[in-house]
Amino acid sequence: LTLLTHTIFGDLYLIFAAALGVSVLKLLYELLRRATYEMAGPVTWDTPIYWAVGRGMLKGLKPYIDLYDMKPPGIFYLSELSFGLSGTPFLGHALSAFTVFAIPAITAATVWRVAWHKRETNGYERAMKGGLVLLAFAWGGVAALYAAERSGEYQVELFGAFFAMLYVWAITERRLRPARWVSTLFLAILLMLPVFFK
C-alpha cells in the first residue's frame, strides 16, 4: 500500500509539474506578446493629454496650474522625462513593456525570498518551494496581463501596480534584515511611488 500510494502521488506530482511548466511557458509567450504590443506605442484616449502636459513642463509650464488633468503627477514627470531625453514617448512605452515582465518577476522573487530564508532539509521540500515560486510567477504574470489589459498603453494603473509590487518585495527584504534608517527612507519612497502614479 505504501509503494502504491508513493507511486500515485509521485505520478500526480509529475503531472502537476508538467502542467505547471506548460502553463508557465504559455504565460511567458503571452507576456512577450503584451510587452511587444506595449513597445509598439499604443495610444489611448488619455495618453495625448499626458504627453501634452509633459511637453508643457519642458517649456516651463506647471502641472495643475498652467495645464490640468486630474491624474497624479508621476505620469506627467515620466512624459516630461521621455520627451526631454528622446523627443518621443519611448521611455513610457518601454517602462510599460518592462513592467509586464517585472511584476511576475518581483512576485516570484518575494515568494522565493520568504520560502528560502531557511535552508531546506530534503529534495521534496526544495521541489515544493520551487513549485511555489513558479506558482507565484504565474500569479504575478496573470496579474500583470490583467493590469496591462485593463490599463496598459501608457496608462497609470500598470505603473502603480509595478511600484506597489516593488514595495511589497522591499518590505519582505527588510523583514529579513536588520532595520536601518536608510532602508526606512527607501521604503517610504517606494510607498509613495504607487500613489505618485495612481
Secondary structure, 3 states (H helix, E strand, C coil): CHHHHHHHHHHHHHHHHHHHHHHHHHHHHHHHHHHHHHHCCCCCCCHHHHHHHHHHHHCCCCECCCECCCCCCHHHHHHHHHHHHHCCCHHHHHHHHHHHHHHHHHHHHHHHHHHCCCCCCCHHHHHHHHHHHHHHHHHHHHHHHHHHHHHCCCCHHHHHHHHHHHHHHHHHHHHCCCCCHHHHHHHHHHHHHHHHHC
